[in-house]
Amino acid sequence: MPDIRERVEADRGLLKKIQLKIPGYAGYRRREDIRAADNILRIQISERVKAIRGELEGIRDALAMEGKVQGLSSIGNAIFTLEGIEAKVRHAEGGYSGISATIRIEETELDRLYEYDYAMLESLEKATAVVPMVRDATDVKSYDASVKAFNEAVKHFESAWKSRIAMVTGTKVM
């Protein structure tokens, strides 16, 4: 996956390029660009979570149509978890904002935020890889095992998310 930060830098217009030349304002401009890249990445992550949720909803609907009610609860819980994750990611804090904020998050910290988000995307891909196992499960035992594997992958995603939140709020101990 391409680094969105590079694309944001490449797409700077004339005004932003001039802002980079102004002493005292250049750092602000670079931080704003990193925040923009982070926001784009978080939107992509939330869209991916939404797509996974849609796939699980399709599996749930198929199970219901086939009268297989035994697995509906576990997949329903997974869908509910994904709905919460999607909302949290889409509306998450992006780091310091404003030119004279009380607490400043510098470029290196913003870059780490972006790296957290990128790591979350990788862990989300692991969860995505489990969805076909859920869909293709032929018996109750394999279905339960695949839903469990999916939930474990989502837990890894949530762990990365919590680390990101701790980083943004300044409560993460390095």
Steps between C-alpha positions, in 0.01 A plus 500: 500500500642841410590747772229767488734751662708505181191564290387787723846658473504455122157662465589822682377803317683830459359646822615204707845512339527869592388420855792256528740794446359715782703466820284381787224388266682227309480251787129566537451437126692170514300385804174589325608291200579201721161538672331510160675178397405337831137604452492353147648175632246481785216552253637213292523281810141579600382426146681165513335421835164590344568263208592216735187568702298482178652162418413369847147636469466308174619182672257563786212551257587178316508309828160640595352410161630144539350477848840461668425706807774350716775724357299821476588621849877472459507665158257766625742584781786530249290733284412711804871526592588609146230770506659647811850481357389665177352796688802537728747496212302733276456763771835464676723782611772582252749660737586859581309764314526872496800722473525577873364192671571442869648158431699471181551171322811530289566350158671188637201428724261557211707264289468239776123552496501430129710188559248379761223546247698315236561211744127491569438463129735201491324334796167569332620310194560199725136519612393530136684181415289308754162607353505235221561236769183616677304498174629159388463319835310178440424394855437660839849421629684659207258795502561566870876468450500744208286756686737466797799558270327806355432638848867447596613694193260781590641503855847562355354787302334642811827469692679705233212748517530538877873562463424770247247666728748492788755665270258778398388570854855492631428215741718241326810409694787431262 
